[in-house]
């Protein structure tokens, strides 16, 4: 079987779905100057003044250490 090439059709457009050419990425410019003045950090609030604690205040610990309980499986 012999195929005849029609010379009137340009060879470049034989592909019906040509892949689009990727766009060139723009080059990122380096940062010309760093920030001249860094933002000042806010000062932390001083701790609140507290009077002497009595025994009742010392016992009220909301998230104190938990004591692990040993499970008793004896019947």
BELMOWO-V660950 format. One record per backbone hydrogen bond with DSSP energy under -0.5 kcal/mol. CO is the residue of the C=O (numbers start at 0). NH is the residue of the N-H. Records with the same first field share a line. If there is no record, write none. Layout:
BEGIN
CO=NH + NH
END
This chain:
BEGIN
2=4
3=5
4=6
5=8
7=9
9=12
10=13
13=15
35=37
53=57
54=58
55=59
58=60
59=61
60=63
65=67
68=70
70=72
END
